[in-house]
């Protein structure tokens, strides 16, 4: 499974690039994707926005609330 780790990125960088990264991986047939947000509420919100904009679905990992799986 492809993994996108948002640790070390600034919120603006994520806002500017995450949606296009998701689209690129989708077009490559690489779904589902594991996105590491850590426990930052802002990163989770940015991920939620990108997923909603592209009509993807997501769920937080059961044993790791700092990671989310994104599906078609």
Secondary structure, 3 states (H helix, E strand, C coil): CEEEECCCCCHHHHHHHHHHHHHHHHHCCCCCEEEECCCCHHHHHHHHHHHHHCCCEEEECCCCCCEEEEEC
